[in-house]
């Protein structure tokens, strides 16, 4: 029975050490000006087909990291205006029939990409 407690204690110490290393890595990234933010586009999904005639929406969630200020949505290389709501639904601009790339990029106060980005490819019919 004592051996089981020793094994649990070792496993617990390992988990604590790993969590400490992860926290230290995030802190170092923040100190170096590197973003620890995240970007998720939940809709449309990659490869989705959108309507050229209808109103198309994008559901997203963004978490800003160190040095991040807001994000922009790029469609086929054209940057849209700044977005500060970190979770929600945006109405996408009208797109011509064909394939398009939608990219969400976290940026700093100067609008320079500073963090992670997420992209989806869609087909408009």
C-alpha positions as CSV (number, residue, x, y, z in Angstrom):
1,X,0.0,0.0,0.0
2,X,2.9,2.4,0.8
3,X,4.3,1.8,-2.7
4,X,1.0,3.0,-4.3
5,X,1.3,6.3,-2.3
6,X,4.9,6.8,-3.4
7,X,3.8,6.3,-7.0
8,X,1.0,8.8,-6.7
9,X,3.4,11.3,-5.0
10,X,5.9,10.9,-7.9
11,X,3.2,11.3,-10.5
12,X,1.8,14.4,-8.7
13,X,5.3,15.9,-8.5
14,X,5.8,15.3,-12.3
15,X,2.5,17.0,-13.1
16,X,3.4,20.0,-10.9
17,X,6.8,20.3,-12.6
18,X,5.3,20.1,-16.1
19,X,2.7,22.8,-15.2
20,X,5.5,25.0,-13.8
21,X,7.5,24.6,-17.0
22,X,4.5,25.5,-19.1
23,X,3.7,28.6,-17.0
24,X,7.3,29.7,-17.2
25,X,7.3,29.2,-21.0
26,X,4.2,31.4,-21.3
27,X,5.7,34.1,-19.1
28,X,8.9,34.1,-21.2
29,X,6.9,34.4,-24.4
30,X,5.0,37.4,-22.9
31,X,8.3,39.0,-21.7
32,X,9.8,38.6,-25.2
33,X,6.7,40.3,-26.7
34,X,5.5,37.1,-28.3
35,X,1.7,36.6,-28.3
36,X,0.1,33.8,-26.4
37,X,-3.3,34.6,-27.9
38,X,-5.5,32.2,-29.7
39,X,-7.9,32.4,-32.7
40,X,-10.8,30.1,-33.6
41,X,-13.2,30.4,-36.5
42,X,-16.1,28.1,-35.7
43,X,-18.2,29.0,-38.8
44,X,-17.8,28.8,-41.7
45,X,-15.8,25.6,-41.6
46,X,-12.9,25.1,-43.9
47,X,-14.2,24.0,-47.3
48,X,-17.7,25.3,-46.7
49,X,-19.9,26.6,-49.5
50,X,-21.4,30.0,-49.0
51,X,-24.2,31.8,-50.9
52,X,-23.3,34.6,-53.4
53,X,-26.8,36.0,-53.0
54,X,-27.4,35.6,-49.2
55,X,-25.8,37.1,-46.1
56,X,-22.9,35.1,-44.8
57,X,-21.7,35.1,-41.3
58,X,-18.5,34.2,-39.5
59,X,-18.5,32.9,-35.8
60,X,-15.2,33.4,-34.0
61,X,-13.5,33.5,-30.7
62,X,-10.2,35.3,-30.0
63,X,-8.1,35.5,-26.9
64,X,-5.5,38.2,-26.9
65,X,-2.0,37.6,-25.6
66,X,0.8,39.9,-24.5
67,X,1.2,42.8,-26.9
68,X,-2.0,42.1,-28.7
69,X,-4.6,44.8,-29.1
70,X,-7.4,43.6,-31.5
71,X,-7.8,41.7,-34.7
72,X,-8.7,42.1,-38.4
73,X,-10.4,39.9,-40.9
74,X,-8.7,39.6,-44.3
75,X,-10.6,38.3,-47.3
76,X,-8.5,37.4,-50.2
77,X,-5.7,39.7,-48.9
78,X,-7.9,42.7,-48.2
79,X,-8.0,43.8,-44.6
80,X,-11.2,44.7,-43.0
81,X,-11.6,47.2,-40.1
82,X,-10.5,46.5,-36.6
83,X,-12.6,44.2,-34.4
84,X,-12.4,44.4,-30.6
85,X,-15.2,42.1,-29.6
86,X,-13.4,38.9,-28.7
87,X,-16.3,36.5,-29.3
88,X,-19.2,36.8,-31.6
89,X,-20.6,36.8,-35.1
90,X,-19.6,39.0,-38.0
91,X,-21.4,39.6,-41.3
92,X,-19.0,38.9,-44.1
93,X,-18.9,41.2,-47.1
94,X,-20.4,40.0,-50.4
95,X,-18.1,37.8,-52.3
96,X,-18.1,36.8,-55.9
97,X,-18.6,33.2,-57.0
98,X,-15.4,31.2,-56.6
99,X,-12.9,30.3,-54.0
100,X,-12.0,32.7,-51.2
101,X,-9.7,32.8,-48.2
102,X,-10.9,34.2,-44.9
103,X,-8.1,35.0,-42.4
104,X,-8.4,36.3,-38.8
105,X,-5.1,37.9,-37.6
106,X,-4.4,39.2,-34.2
107,X,-2.6,42.6,-34.4
108,X,-0.9,45.1,-32.1
109,X,-1.9,48.8,-31.6
110,X,-0.1,49.7,-34.8
111,X,-2.2,47.1,-36.7
112,X,0.9,44.9,-37.3
113,X,0.2,41.2,-37.1
114,X,1.5,40.2,-33.7
115,X,-0.1,36.9,-32.8
116,X,-1.6,33.8,-34.2
117,X,-3.9,33.7,-37.1
118,X,-6.5,31.3,-38.4
119,X,-7.7,30.8,-42.0
120,X,-10.5,29.0,-43.7
121,X,-11.1,28.5,-47.4
122,X,-14.6,28.8,-48.7
123,X,-16.4,28.4,-52.0
124,X,-19.0,30.9,-53.0
125,X,-21.8,29.8,-55.4
